[in-house]
Amino acid sequence: MDSQIFVQNIKKYCKRKGIKPTPACRDAGVSGSFISNVERGVMPAIDKVQMLAAYLGVTTSDLLGEENPAGNNASGLSKEMIEIIELYDKASPEMQAAALGMLRAAEAARSAPGAQKGGK
């Protein structure tokens, strides 16, 4: 287990849920010092990882940053999709709105009558 990736993933999924990591760990029942313990090299018990994953609504593999042989993470997302999500999460609300607007316009143009089929 790469503890740095694990902690980064905890923080990422907490941000998506709109909660700070320490309260999330406490609310999940794994203790408020869970992250600092992992950062100090303490290997977490699998039941604690499972409890935190369940609380955050992700898999333990998502939290641990495990990938399957196809290059997708445990949720089935490609590295490119994960990058898109991470960039979107880091963007300001204005940039998020602009990105969504662009994608919606592109989809509308693609699916308009007479548009070329095939998504390109």
PDB file as gemmi writes it, atoms N, CA and C in Angstrom:
CRYST1    1.000    1.000    1.000  90.00  90.00  90.00 P 1                      
ATOM      1  N   MET A   1       0.836  -1.175   0.000  1.00  0.00           N  
ATOM      2  CA  MET A   1       0.000   0.000   0.000  1.00  0.00           C  
ATOM      3  C   MET A   1       0.882   1.240   0.000  1.00  0.00           C  
ATOM      4  N   ASP A   2       0.592   2.155  -0.916  1.00  0.00           N  
ATOM      5  CA  ASP A   2       1.290   3.438  -0.964  1.00  0.00           C  
ATOM      6  C   ASP A   2       0.510   4.408  -0.083  1.00  0.00           C  
ATOM      7  N   SER A   3       1.063   4.719   1.087  1.00  0.00           N  
ATOM      8  CA  SER A   3       0.323   5.543   2.048  1.00  0.00           C  
ATOM      9  C   SER A   3       0.058   6.945   1.522  1.00  0.00           C  
ATOM     10  N   GLN A   4       0.967   7.495   0.711  1.00  0.00           N  
ATOM     11  CA  GLN A   4       0.768   8.832   0.164  1.00  0.00           C  
ATOM     12  C   GLN A   4      -0.436   8.855  -0.787  1.00  0.00           C  
ATOM     13  N   ILE A   5      -0.538   7.870  -1.656  1.00  0.00           N  
ATOM     14  CA  ILE A   5      -1.682   7.776  -2.572  1.00  0.00           C  
ATOM     15  C   ILE A   5      -2.959   7.546  -1.778  1.00  0.00           C  
ATOM     16  N   PHE A   6      -2.895   6.694  -0.782  1.00  0.00           N  
ATOM     17  CA  PHE A   6      -4.051   6.402   0.059  1.00  0.00           C  
ATOM     18  C   PHE A   6      -4.583   7.679   0.706  1.00  0.00           C  
ATOM     19  N   VAL A   7      -3.695   8.468   1.304  1.00  0.00           N  
ATOM     20  CA  VAL A   7      -4.107   9.712   1.965  1.00  0.00           C  
ATOM     21  C   VAL A   7      -4.647  10.709   0.939  1.00  0.00           C  
ATOM     22  N   GLN A   8      -3.989  10.816  -0.220  1.00  0.00           N  
ATOM     23  CA  GLN A   8      -4.482  11.713  -1.272  1.00  0.00           C  
ATOM     24  C   GLN A   8      -5.897  11.308  -1.700  1.00  0.00           C  
ATOM     25  N   ASN A   9      -6.123  10.011  -1.840  1.00  0.00           N  
ATOM     26  CA  ASN A   9      -7.444   9.530  -2.245  1.00  0.00           C  
ATOM     27  C   ASN A   9      -8.497   9.795  -1.177  1.00  0.00           C  
ATOM     28  N   ILE A  10      -8.138   9.638   0.074  1.00  0.00           N  
ATOM     29  CA  ILE A  10      -9.079   9.960   1.155  1.00  0.00           C  
ATOM     30  C   ILE A  10      -9.496  11.425   1.027  1.00  0.00           C  
ATOM     31  N   LYS A  11      -8.517  12.297   0.862  1.00  0.00           N  
ATOM     32  CA  LYS A  11      -8.798  13.734   0.760  1.00  0.00           C  
ATOM     33  C   LYS A  11      -9.638  14.040  -0.481  1.00  0.00           C  
ATOM     34  N   LYS A  12      -9.329  13.385  -1.592  1.00  0.00           N  
ATOM     35  CA  LYS A  12     -10.074  13.614  -2.834  1.00  0.00           C  
ATOM     36  C   LYS A  12     -11.533  13.218  -2.680  1.00  0.00           C  
ATOM     37  N   TYR A  13     -11.782  12.026  -2.114  1.00  0.00           N  
ATOM     38  CA  TYR A  13     -13.165  11.560  -1.976  1.00  0.00           C  
ATOM     39  C   TYR A  13     -13.912  12.339  -0.888  1.00  0.00           C  
ATOM     40  N   CYS A  14     -13.206  12.810   0.113  1.00  0.00           N  
ATOM     41  CA  CYS A  14     -13.842  13.674   1.120  1.00  0.00           C  
ATOM     42  C   CYS A  14     -14.283  14.981   0.472  1.00  0.00           C  
ATOM     43  N   LYS A  15     -13.415  15.539  -0.368  1.00  0.00           N  
ATOM     44  CA  LYS A  15     -13.753  16.794  -1.045  1.00  0.00           C  
ATOM     45  C   LYS A  15     -14.997  16.609  -1.906  1.00  0.00           C  
ATOM     46  N   ARG A  16     -15.071  15.489  -2.608  1.00  0.00           N  
ATOM     47  CA  ARG A  16     -16.249  15.227  -3.445  1.00  0.00           C  
ATOM     48  C   ARG A  16     -17.517  15.122  -2.609  1.00  0.00           C  
ATOM     49  N   LYS A  17     -17.360  14.611  -1.402  1.00  0.00           N  
ATOM     50  CA  LYS A  17     -18.518  14.466  -0.519  1.00  0.00           C  
ATOM     51  C   LYS A  17     -18.814  15.763   0.231  1.00  0.00           C  
ATOM     52  N   GLY A  18     -17.872  16.705   0.170  1.00  0.00           N  
ATOM     53  CA  GLY A  18     -18.069  17.994   0.826  1.00  0.00           C  
ATOM     54  C   GLY A  18     -17.808  17.972   2.313  1.00  0.00           C  
ATOM     55  N   ILE A  19     -16.894  17.115   2.746  1.00  0.00           N  
ATOM     56  CA  ILE A  19     -16.567  17.020   4.173  1.00  0.00           C  
ATOM     57  C   ILE A  19     -15.052  17.013   4.329  1.00  0.00           C  
ATOM     58  N   LYS A  20     -14.585  17.563   5.413  1.00  0.00           N  
ATOM     59  CA  LYS A  20     -13.149  17.570   5.687  1.00  0.00           C  
ATOM     60  C   LYS A  20     -12.718  16.160   6.118  1.00  0.00           C  
ATOM     61  N   PRO A  21     -11.469  15.782   5.801  1.00  0.00           N  
ATOM     62  CA  PRO A  21     -11.007  14.412   6.070  1.00  0.00           C  
ATOM     63  C   PRO A  21     -11.075  13.964   7.529  1.00  0.00           C  
ATOM     64  N   THR A  22     -10.649  14.817   8.461  1.00  0.00           N  
ATOM     65  CA  THR A  22     -10.650  14.389   9.868  1.00  0.00           C  
ATOM     66  C   THR A  22     -12.061  14.100  10.378  1.00  0.00           C  
ATOM     67  N   PRO A  23     -13.039  15.007  10.154  1.00  0.00           N  
ATOM     68  CA  PRO A  23     -14.408  14.670  10.567  1.00  0.00           C  
ATOM     69  C   PRO A  23     -14.961  13.442   9.836  1.00  0.00           C  
ATOM     70  N   ALA A  24     -14.575  13.267   8.569  1.00  0.00           N  
ATOM     71  CA  ALA A  24     -15.052  12.098   7.823  1.00  0.00           C  
ATOM     72  C   ALA A  24     -14.542  10.817   8.475  1.00  0.00           C  
ATOM     73  N   CYS A  25     -13.272  10.822   8.839  1.00  0.00           N  
ATOM     74  CA  CYS A  25     -12.707   9.632   9.491  1.00  0.00           C  
ATOM     75  C   CYS A  25     -13.395   9.370  10.824  1.00  0.00           C  
ATOM     76  N   ARG A  26     -13.630  10.432  11.563  1.00  0.00           N  
ATOM     77  CA  ARG A  26     -14.312  10.298  12.855  1.00  0.00           C  
ATOM     78  C   ARG A  26     -15.735   9.767  12.646  1.00  0.00           C  
ATOM     79  N   ASP A  27     -16.471  10.370  11.685  1.00  0.00           N  
ATOM     80  CA  ASP A  27     -17.849   9.956  11.420  1.00  0.00           C  
ATOM     81  C   ASP A  27     -17.927   8.520  10.903  1.00  0.00           C  
ATOM     82  N   ALA A  28     -16.883   8.104  10.173  1.00  0.00           N  
ATOM     83  CA  ALA A  28     -16.858   6.743   9.639  1.00  0.00           C  
ATOM     84  C   ALA A  28     -16.522   5.715  10.718  1.00  0.00           C  
ATOM     85  N   GLY A  29     -16.054   6.194  11.870  1.00  0.00           N  
ATOM     86  CA  GLY A  29     -15.731   5.286  12.965  1.00  0.00           C  
ATOM     87  C   GLY A  29     -14.308   4.775  12.968  1.00  0.00           C  
ATOM     88  N   VAL A  30     -13.413   5.469  12.230  1.00  0.00           N  
ATOM     89  CA  VAL A  30     -12.022   4.994  12.167  1.00  0.00           C  
ATOM     90  C   VAL A  30     -11.062   5.862  12.989  1.00  0.00           C  
ATOM     91  N   SER A  31     -11.557   6.897  13.637  1.00  0.00           N  
ATOM     92  CA  SER A  31     -10.847   7.824  14.524  1.00  0.00           C  
ATOM     93  C   SER A  31     -10.347   9.045  13.772  1.00  0.00           C  
ATOM     94  N   GLY A  32     -10.342  10.146  14.479  1.00  0.00           N  
ATOM     95  CA  GLY A  32      -9.902  11.404  13.904  1.00  0.00           C  
ATOM     96  C   GLY A  32      -8.423  11.448  13.593  1.00  0.00           C  
ATOM     97  N   SER A  33      -7.647  10.556  14.185  1.00  0.00           N  
ATOM     98  CA  SER A  33      -6.196  10.535  13.948  1.00  0.00           C  
ATOM     99  C   SER A  33      -5.797   9.523  12.870  1.00  0.00           C  
ATOM    100  N   PHE A  34      -6.784   8.962  12.175  1.00  0.00           N  
ATOM    101  CA  PHE A  34      -6.526   7.917  11.181  1.00  0.00           C  
ATOM    102  C   PHE A  34      -5.516   8.373  10.126  1.00  0.00           C  
ATOM    103  N   ILE A  35      -5.735   9.543   9.535  1.00  0.00           N  
ATOM    104  CA  ILE A  35      -4.849  10.009   8.466  1.00  0.00           C  
ATOM    105  C   ILE A  35      -3.449  10.268   8.986  1.00  0.00           C  
ATOM    106  N   SER A  36      -3.338  10.935  10.115  1.00  0.00           N  
ATOM    107  CA  SER A  36      -1.998  11.211  10.647  1.00  0.00           C  
ATOM    108  C   SER A  36      -1.273   9.918  11.005  1.00  0.00           C  
ATOM    109  N   ASN A  37      -2.004   8.915  11.477  1.00  0.00           N  
ATOM    110  CA  ASN A  37      -1.374   7.623  11.764  1.00  0.00           C  
ATOM    111  C   ASN A  37      -0.840   6.988  10.485  1.00  0.00           C  
ATOM    112  N   VAL A  38      -1.626   7.025   9.406  1.00  0.00           N  
ATOM    113  CA  VAL A  38      -1.191   6.454   8.126  1.00  0.00           C  
ATOM    114  C   VAL A  38       0.031   7.222   7.616  1.00  0.00           C  
ATOM    115  N   GLU A  39       0.008   8.545   7.736  1.00  0.00           N  
ATOM    116  CA  GLU A  39       1.143   9.363   7.289  1.00  0.00           C  
ATOM    117  C   GLU A  39       2.408   9.056   8.078  1.00  0.00           C  
ATOM    118  N   ARG A  40       2.255   8.625   9.327  1.00  0.00           N  
ATOM    119  CA  ARG A  40       3.417   8.253  10.150  1.00  0.00           C  
ATOM    120  C   ARG A  40       3.870   6.819   9.905  1.00  0.00           C  
ATOM    121  N   GLY A  41       3.181   6.118   8.999  1.00  0.00           N  
ATOM    122  CA  GLY A  41       3.612   4.773   8.644  1.00  0.00           C  
ATOM    123  C   GLY A  41       2.844   3.651   9.307  1.00  0.00           C  
ATOM    124  N   VAL A  42       1.801   3.974  10.053  1.00  0.00           N  
ATOM    125  CA  VAL A  42       0.987   2.940  10.688  1.00  0.00           C  
ATOM    126  C   VAL A  42       0.091   2.311   9.621  1.00  0.00           C  
ATOM    127  N   MET A  43       0.184   1.012   9.458  1.00  0.00           N  
ATOM    128  CA  MET A  43      -0.633   0.299   8.473  1.00  0.00           C  
ATOM    129  C   MET A  43      -2.052   0.153   9.008  1.00  0.00           C  
ATOM    130  N   PRO A  44      -3.034   0.690   8.298  1.00  0.00           N  
ATOM    131  CA  PRO A  44      -4.410   0.604   8.790  1.00  0.00           C  
ATOM    132  C   PRO A  44      -4.977  -0.803   8.655  1.00  0.00           C  
ATOM    133  N   ALA A  45      -5.837  -1.162   9.578  1.00  0.00           N  
ATOM    134  CA  ALA A  45      -6.523  -2.454   9.501  1.00  0.00           C  
ATOM    135  C   ALA A  45      -7.517  -2.399   8.344  1.00  0.00           C  
ATOM    136  N   ILE A  46      -7.677  -3.505   7.656  1.00  0.00           N  
ATOM    137  CA  ILE A  46      -8.556  -3.554   6.483  1.00  0.00           C  
ATOM    138  C   ILE A  46      -9.990  -3.194   6.845  1.00  0.00           C  
ATOM    139  N   ASP A  47     -10.441  -3.562   8.042  1.00  0.00           N  
ATOM    140  CA  ASP A  47     -11.814  -3.206   8.410  1.00  0.00           C  
ATOM    141  C   ASP A  47     -11.990  -1.696   8.526  1.00  0.00           C  
ATOM    142  N   LYS A  48     -10.933  -0.988   8.941  1.00  0.00           N  
ATOM    143  CA  LYS A  48     -10.996   0.470   9.014  1.00  0.00           C  
ATOM    144  C   LYS A  48     -11.050   1.073   7.611  1.00  0.00           C  
ATOM    145  N   VAL A  49     -10.259   0.520   6.692  1.00  0.00           N  
ATOM    146  CA  VAL A  49     -10.281   0.990   5.304  1.00  0.00           C  
ATOM    147  C   VAL A  49     -11.672   0.743   4.710  1.00  0.00           C  
ATOM    148  N   GLN A  50     -12.238  -0.414   4.987  1.00  0.00           N  
ATOM    149  CA  GLN A  50     -13.577  -0.740   4.486  1.00  0.00           C  
ATOM    150  C   GLN A  50     -14.634   0.201   5.063  1.00  0.00           C  
ATOM    151  N   MET A  51     -14.526   0.519   6.343  1.00  0.00           N  
ATOM    152  CA  MET A  51     -15.486   1.424   6.979  1.00  0.00           C  
ATOM    153  C   MET A  51     -15.425   2.815   6.346  1.00  0.00           C  
ATOM    154  N   LEU A  52     -14.198   3.307   6.122  1.00  0.00           N  
ATOM    155  CA  LEU A  52     -14.029   4.624   5.528  1.00  0.00           C  
ATOM    156  C   LEU A  52     -14.519   4.632   4.078  1.00  0.00           C  
ATOM    157  N   ALA A  53     -14.205   3.588   3.338  1.00  0.00           N  
ATOM    158  CA  ALA A  53     -14.662   3.490   1.945  1.00  0.00           C  
ATOM    159  C   ALA A  53     -16.188   3.486   1.891  1.00  0.00           C  
ATOM    160  N   ALA A  54     -16.817   2.715   2.759  1.00  0.00           N  
ATOM    161  CA  ALA A  54     -18.281   2.655   2.790  1.00  0.00           C  
ATOM    162  C   ALA A  54     -18.861   4.021   3.121  1.00  0.00           C  
ATOM    163  N   TYR A  55     -18.265   4.707   4.070  1.00  0.00           N  
ATOM    164  CA  TYR A  55     -18.747   6.039   4.448  1.00  0.00           C  
ATOM    165  C   TYR A  55     -18.642   7.009   3.273  1.00  0.00           C  
ATOM    166  N   LEU A  56     -17.545   6.920   2.523  1.00  0.00           N  
ATOM    167  CA  LEU A  56     -17.320   7.833   1.402  1.00  0.00           C  
ATOM    168  C   LEU A  56     -18.042   7.389   0.129  1.00  0.00           C  
ATOM    169  N   GLY A  57     -18.597   6.175   0.133  1.00  0.00           N  
ATOM    170  CA  GLY A  57     -19.320   5.691  -1.039  1.00  0.00           C  
ATOM    171  C   GLY A  57     -18.416   5.240  -2.167  1.00  0.00           C  
ATOM    172  N   VAL A  58     -17.239   4.731  -1.824  1.00  0.00           N  
ATOM    173  CA  VAL A  58     -16.288   4.238  -2.821  1.00  0.00           C  
ATOM    174  C   VAL A  58     -15.843   2.837  -2.413  1.00  0.00           C  
ATOM    175  N   THR A  59     -15.063   2.201  -3.261  1.00  0.00           N  
ATOM    176  CA  THR A  59     -14.527   0.886  -2.915  1.00  0.00           C  
ATOM    177  C   THR A  59     -13.198   1.045  -2.180  1.00  0.00           C  
ATOM    178  N   THR A  60     -12.794  -0.006  -1.512  1.00  0.00           N  
ATOM    179  CA  THR A  60     -11.476   0.022  -0.867  1.00  0.00           C  
ATOM    180  C   THR A  60     -10.392   0.170  -1.934  1.00  0.00           C  
ATOM    181  N   SER A  61     -10.592  -0.433  -3.086  1.00  0.00           N  
ATOM    182  CA  SER A  61      -9.621  -0.301  -4.180  1.00  0.00           C  
ATOM    183  C   SER A  61      -9.508   1.143  -4.647  1.00  0.00           C  
ATOM    184  N   ASP A  62     -10.642   1.854  -4.683  1.00  0.00           N  
ATOM    185  CA  ASP A  62     -10.597   3.274  -5.033  1.00  0.00           C  
ATOM    186  C   ASP A  62      -9.735   4.038  -4.027  1.00  0.00           C  
ATOM    187  N   LEU A  63      -9.959   3.788  -2.746  1.00  0.00           N  
ATOM    188  CA  LEU A  63      -9.184   4.486  -1.715  1.00  0.00           C  
ATOM    189  C   LEU A  63      -7.699   4.142  -1.796  1.00  0.00           C  
ATOM    190  N   LEU A  64      -7.409   2.890  -2.044  1.00  0.00           N  
ATOM    191  CA  LEU A  64      -6.018   2.447  -2.076  1.00  0.00           C  
ATOM    192  C   LEU A  64      -5.324   2.791  -3.387  1.00  0.00           C  
ATOM    193  N   GLY A  65      -6.098   3.213  -4.386  1.00  0.00           N  
ATOM    194  CA  GLY A  65      -5.519   3.565  -5.678  1.00  0.00           C  
ATOM    195  C   GLY A  65      -5.129   2.365  -6.510  1.00  0.00           C  
ATOM    196  N   GLU A  66      -5.791   1.249  -6.272  1.00  0.00           N  
ATOM    197  CA  GLU A  66      -5.488   0.035  -7.020  1.00  0.00           C  
ATOM    198  C   GLU A  66      -6.085   0.117  -8.416  1.00  0.00           C  
ATOM    199  N   GLU A  67      -5.394  -0.470  -9.383  1.00  0.00           N  
ATOM    200  CA  GLU A  67      -5.881  -0.506 -10.754  1.00  0.00           C  
ATOM    201  C   GLU A  67      -6.009  -1.946 -11.199  1.00  0.00           C  
ATOM    202  N   ASN A  68      -6.908  -2.143 -12.165  1.00  0.00           N  
ATOM    203  CA  ASN A  68      -7.015  -3.479 -12.739  1.00  0.00           C  
ATOM    204  C   ASN A  68      -6.112  -3.562 -13.961  1.00  0.00           C  
ATOM    205  N   PRO A  69      -5.907  -4.744 -14.532  1.00  0.00           N  
ATOM    206  CA  PRO A  69      -4.979  -4.903 -15.648  1.00  0.00           C  
ATOM    207  C   PRO A  69      -5.326  -4.073 -16.884  1.00  0.00           C  
ATOM    208  N   ALA A  70      -6.573  -3.678 -17.055  1.00  0.00           N  
ATOM    209  CA  ALA A  70      -6.960  -2.891 -18.226  1.00  0.00           C  
ATOM    210  C   ALA A  70      -6.558  -1.429 -18.085  1.00  0.00           C  
ATOM    211  N   GLY A  71      -5.966  -1.057 -16.959  1.00  0.00           N  
ATOM    212  CA  GLY A  71      -5.558   0.322 -16.755  1.00  0.00           C  
ATOM    213  C   GLY A  71      -6.656   1.190 -16.169  1.00  0.00           C  
ATOM    214  N   ASN A  72      -7.748   0.576 -15.770  1.00  0.00           N  
ATOM    215  CA  ASN A  72      -8.836   1.304 -15.136  1.00  0.00           C  
ATOM    216  C   ASN A  72      -8.729   1.113 -13.637  1.00  0.00           C  
ATOM    217  N   ASN A  73      -9.269   2.072 -12.883  1.00  0.00           N  
ATOM    218  CA  ASN A  73      -9.291   1.865 -11.444  1.00  0.00           C  
ATOM    219  C   ASN A  73     -10.450   0.937 -11.101  1.00  0.00           C  
ATOM    220  N   ALA A  74     -10.648   0.682  -9.843  1.00  0.00           N  
ATOM    221  CA  ALA A  74     -11.662  -0.285  -9.428  1.00  0.00           C  
ATOM    222  C   ALA A  74     -13.071   0.129  -9.832  1.00  0.00           C  
ATOM    223  N   SER A  75     -13.300   1.426 -10.012  1.00  0.00           N  
ATOM    224  CA  SER A  75     -14.632   1.874 -10.416  1.00  0.00           C  
ATOM    225  C   SER A  75     -14.849   1.716 -11.910  1.00  0.00           C  
ATOM    226  N   GLY A  76     -13.813   1.298 -12.653  1.00  0.00           N  
ATOM    227  CA  GLY A  76     -13.932   1.085 -14.087  1.00  0.00           C  
ATOM    228  C   GLY A  76     -13.618   2.315 -14.913  1.00  0.00           C  
ATOM    229  N   LEU A  77     -13.187   3.393 -14.284  1.00  0.00           N  
ATOM    230  CA  LEU A  77     -12.860   4.610 -15.021  1.00  0.00           C  
ATOM    231  C   LEU A  77     -11.444   4.538 -15.574  1.00  0.00           C  
ATOM    232  N   SER A  78     -11.271   5.007 -16.788  1.00  0.00           N  
ATOM    233  CA  SER A  78      -9.941   5.059 -17.378  1.00  0.00           C  
ATOM    234  C   SER A  78      -9.113   6.142 -16.704  1.00  0.00           C  
ATOM    235  N   LYS A  79      -7.816   6.110 -16.929  1.00  0.00           N  
ATOM    236  CA  LYS A  79      -6.945   7.143 -16.363  1.00  0.00           C  
ATOM    237  C   LYS A  79      -7.337   8.519 -16.888  1.00  0.00           C  
ATOM    238  N   GLU A  80      -7.752   8.580 -18.146  1.00  0.00           N  
ATOM    239  CA  GLU A  80      -8.160   9.851 -18.731  1.00  0.00           C  
ATOM    240  C   GLU A  80      -9.405  10.400 -18.036  1.00  0.00           C  
ATOM    241  N   MET A  81     -10.374   9.531 -17.753  1.00  0.00           N  
ATOM    242  CA  MET A  81     -11.587   9.979 -17.075  1.00  0.00           C  
ATOM    243  C   MET A  81     -11.270  10.437 -15.652  1.00  0.00           C  
ATOM    244  N   ILE A  82     -10.393   9.737 -14.988  1.00  0.00           N  
ATOM    245  CA  ILE A  82      -9.992  10.131 -13.638  1.00  0.00           C  
ATOM    246  C   ILE A  82      -9.318  11.501 -13.690  1.00  0.00           C  
ATOM    247  N   GLU A  83      -8.464  11.711 -14.697  1.00  0.00           N  
ATOM    248  CA  GLU A  83      -7.808  13.005 -14.837  1.00  0.00           C  
ATOM    249  C   GLU A  83      -8.831  14.118 -15.071  1.00  0.00           C  
ATOM    250  N   ILE A  84      -9.825  13.856 -15.918  1.00  0.00           N  
ATOM    251  CA  ILE A  84     -10.868  14.842 -16.181  1.00  0.00           C  
ATOM    252  C   ILE A  84     -11.599  15.193 -14.884  1.00  0.00           C  
ATOM    253  N   ILE A  85     -11.950  14.178 -14.118  1.00  0.00           N  
ATOM    254  CA  ILE A  85     -12.657  14.407 -12.854  1.00  0.00           C  
ATOM    255  C   ILE A  85     -11.788  15.202 -11.887  1.00  0.00           C  
ATOM    256  N   GLU A  86     -10.518  14.847 -11.790  1.00  0.00           N  
ATOM    257  CA  GLU A  86      -9.626  15.551 -10.870  1.00  0.00           C  
ATOM    258  C   GLU A  86      -9.437  17.003 -11.287  1.00  0.00           C  
ATOM    259  N   LEU A  87      -9.276  17.251 -12.592  1.00  0.00           N  
ATOM    260  CA  LEU A  87      -9.136  18.623 -13.076  1.00  0.00           C  
ATOM    261  C   LEU A  87     -10.415  19.411 -12.820  1.00  0.00           C  
ATOM    262  N   TYR A  88     -11.550  18.781 -13.048  1.00  0.00           N  
ATOM    263  CA  TYR A  88     -12.837  19.431 -12.800  1.00  0.00           C  
ATOM    264  C   TYR A  88     -12.971  19.791 -11.318  1.00  0.00           C  
ATOM    265  N   ASP A  89     -12.597  18.852 -10.445  1.00  0.00           N  
ATOM    266  CA  ASP A  89     -12.683  19.102  -9.000  1.00  0.00           C  
ATOM    267  C   ASP A  89     -11.808  20.277  -8.567  1.00  0.00           C  
ATOM    268  N   LYS A  90     -10.673  20.467  -9.230  1.00  0.00           N  
ATOM    269  CA  LYS A  90      -9.747  21.538  -8.866  1.00  0.00           C  
ATOM    270  C   LYS A  90     -10.161  22.890  -9.438  1.00  0.00           C  
ATOM    271  N   ALA A  91     -11.015  22.869 -10.461  1.00  0.00           N  
ATOM    272  CA  ALA A  91     -11.401  24.100 -11.149  1.00  0.00           C  
ATOM    273  C   ALA A  91     -12.336  24.948 -10.287  1.00  0.00           C  
ATOM    274  N   SER A  92     -12.324  26.242 -10.573  1.00  0.00           N  
ATOM    275  CA  SER A  92     -13.252  27.157  -9.901  1.00  0.00           C  
ATOM    276  C   SER A  92     -14.668  26.854 -10.386  1.00  0.00           C  
ATOM    277  N   PRO A  93     -15.684  27.296  -9.645  1.00  0.00           N  
ATOM    278  CA  PRO A  93     -17.061  27.082 -10.103  1.00  0.00           C  
ATOM    279  C   PRO A  93     -17.311  27.665 -11.499  1.00  0.00           C  
ATOM    280  N   GLU A  94     -16.675  28.784 -11.800  1.00  0.00           N  
ATOM    281  CA  GLU A  94     -16.839  29.396 -13.118  1.00  0.00           C  
ATOM    282  C   GLU A  94     -16.253  28.497 -14.209  1.00  0.00           C  
ATOM    283  N   MET A  95     -15.069  27.950 -13.954  1.00  0.00           N  
ATOM    284  CA  MET A  95     -14.433  27.056 -14.931  1.00  0.00           C  
ATOM    285  C   MET A  95     -15.231  25.770 -15.084  1.00  0.00           C  
ATOM    286  N   GLN A  96     -15.785  25.252 -13.985  1.00  0.00           N  
ATOM    287  CA  GLN A  96     -16.620  24.055 -14.069  1.00  0.00           C  
ATOM    288  C   GLN A  96     -17.836  24.321 -14.944  1.00  0.00           C  
ATOM    289  N   ALA A  97     -18.482  25.482 -14.750  1.00  0.00           N  
ATOM    290  CA  ALA A  97     -19.654  25.835 -15.550  1.00  0.00           C  
ATOM    291  C   ALA A  97     -19.278  25.967 -17.023  1.00  0.00           C  
ATOM    292  N   ALA A  98     -18.127  26.578 -17.302  1.00  0.00           N  
ATOM    293  CA  ALA A  98     -17.680  26.738 -18.692  1.00  0.00           C  
ATOM    294  C   ALA A  98     -17.410  25.375 -19.331  1.00  0.00           C  
ATOM    295  N   ALA A  99     -16.773  24.476 -18.589  1.00  0.00           N  
ATOM    296  CA  ALA A  99     -16.470  23.145 -19.124  1.00  0.00           C  
ATOM    297  C   ALA A  99     -17.753  22.376 -19.412  1.00  0.00           C  
ATOM    298  N   LEU A 100     -18.703  22.427 -18.488  1.00  0.00           N  
ATOM    299  CA  LEU A 100     -19.979  21.741 -18.714  1.00  0.00           C  
ATOM    300  C   LEU A 100     -20.722  22.332 -19.911  1.00  0.00           C  
ATOM    301  N   GLY A 101     -20.690  23.657 -20.027  1.00  0.00           N  
ATOM    302  CA  GLY A 101     -21.343  24.306 -21.158  1.00  0.00           C  
ATOM    303  C   GLY A 101     -20.743  23.867 -22.480  1.00  0.00           C  
ATOM    304  N   MET A 102     -19.426  23.785 -22.526  1.00  0.00           N  
ATOM    305  CA  MET A 102     -18.745  23.345 -23.739  1.00  0.00           C  
ATOM    306  C   MET A 102     -19.122  21.908 -24.098  1.00  0.00           C  
ATOM    307  N   LEU A 103     -19.110  21.030 -23.111  1.00  0.00           N  
ATOM    308  CA  LEU A 103     -19.454  19.627 -23.361  1.00  0.00           C  
ATOM    309  C   LEU A 103     -20.908  19.472 -23.785  1.00  0.00           C  
ATOM    310  N   ARG A 104     -21.794  20.229 -23.153  1.00  0.00           N  
ATOM    311  CA  ARG A 104     -23.210  20.156 -23.529  1.00  0.00           C  
ATOM    312  C   ARG A 104     -23.425  20.657 -24.949  1.00  0.00           C  
ATOM    313  N   ALA A 105     -22.737  21.727 -25.316  1.00  0.00           N  
ATOM    314  CA  ALA A 105     -22.860  22.256 -26.678  1.00  0.00           C  
ATOM    315  C   ALA A 105     -22.315  21.258 -27.694  1.00  0.00           C  
ATOM    316  N   ALA A 106     -21.200  20.631 -27.380  1.00  0.00           N  
ATOM    317  CA  ALA A 106     -20.622  19.636 -28.284  1.00  0.00           C  
ATOM    318  C   ALA A 106     -21.557  18.442 -28.439  1.00  0.00           C  
ATOM    319  N   GLU A 107     -22.163  18.001 -27.354  1.00  0.00           N  
ATOM    320  CA  GLU A 107     -23.101  16.873 -27.428  1.00  0.00           C  
ATOM    321  C   GLU A 107     -24.345  17.247 -28.214  1.00  0.00           C  
ATOM    322  N   ALA A 108     -24.838  18.458 -28.016  1.00  0.00           N  
ATOM    323  CA  ALA A 108     -26.023  18.910 -28.760  1.00  0.00           C  
ATOM    324  C   ALA A 108     -25.714  18.965 -30.254  1.00  0.00           C  
ATOM    325  N   ALA A 109     -24.538  19.465 -30.602  1.00  0.00           N  
ATOM    326  CA  ALA A 109     -24.163  19.539 -32.013  1.00  0.00           C  
ATOM    327  C   ALA A 109     -23.991  18.145 -32.603  1.00  0.00           C  
ATOM    328  N   ARG A 110     -23.430  17.247 -31.826  1.00  0.00           N  
ATOM    329  CA  ARG A 110     -23.200  15.880 -32.299  1.00  0.00           C  
ATOM    330  C   ARG A 110     -24.517  15.146 -32.521  1.00  0.00           C  
ATOM    331  N   SER A 111     -25.486  15.376 -31.658  1.00  0.00           N  
ATOM    332  CA  SER A 111     -26.742  14.629 -31.749  1.00  0.00           C  
ATOM    333  C   SER A 111     -27.822  15.369 -32.538  1.00  0.00           C  
ATOM    334  N   ALA A 112     -27.482  16.526 -33.096  1.00  0.00           N  
ATOM    335  CA  ALA A 112     -28.451  17.281 -33.905  1.00  0.00           C  
ATOM    336  C   ALA A 112     -28.762  16.525 -35.192  1.00  0.00           C  
ATOM    337  N   PRO A 113     -29.983  16.662 -35.715  1.00  0.00           N  
ATOM    338  CA  PRO A 113     -30.328  16.008 -36.986  1.00  0.00           C  
ATOM    339  C   PRO A 113     -29.352  16.452 -38.071  1.00  0.00           C  
ATOM    340  N   GLY A 114     -28.872  15.471 -38.837  1.00  0.00           N  
ATOM    341  CA  GLY A 114     -27.939  15.753 -39.916  1.00  0.00           C  
ATOM    342  C   GLY A 114     -26.488  15.788 -39.509  1.00  0.00           C  
ATOM    343  N   ALA A 115     -26.207  15.683 -38.209  1.00  0.00           N  
ATOM    344  CA  ALA A 115     -24.831  15.675 -37.743  1.00  0.00           C  
ATOM    345  C   ALA A 115     -24.185  14.346 -38.080  1.00  0.00           C  
ATOM    346  N   GLN A 116     -22.877  14.359 -38.266  1.00  0.00           N  
ATOM    347  CA  GLN A 116     -22.157  13.116 -38.561  1.00  0.00           C  
ATOM    348  C   GLN A 116     -22.262  12.182 -37.379  1.00  0.00           C  
ATOM    349  N   LYS A 117     -22.447  10.920 -37.642  1.00  0.00           N  
ATOM    350  CA  LYS A 117     -22.497   9.918 -36.570  1.00  0.00           C  
ATOM    351  C   LYS A 117     -21.082   9.435 -36.284  1.00  0.00           C  
ATOM    352  N   GLY A 118     -20.895   8.878 -35.117  1.00  0.00           N  
ATOM    353  CA  GLY A 118     -19.601   8.301 -34.744  1.00  0.00           C  
ATOM    354  C   GLY A 118     -18.870   9.112 -33.698  1.00  0.00           C  
ATOM    355  N   GLY A 119     -19.397  10.262 -33.308  1.00  0.00           N  
ATOM    356  CA  GLY A 119     -18.810  11.020 -32.214  1.00  0.00           C  
ATOM    357  C   GLY A 119     -17.564  11.777 -32.577  1.00  0.00           C  
ATOM    358  N   LYS A 120     -17.223  11.895 -33.883  1.00  0.00           N  
ATOM    359  CA  LYS A 120     -16.007  12.608 -34.256  1.00  0.00           C  
ATOM    360  C   LYS A 120     -16.302  13.661 -35.263  1.00  0.00           C  
TER     361      LYS A 120                                                      
END                                                                             
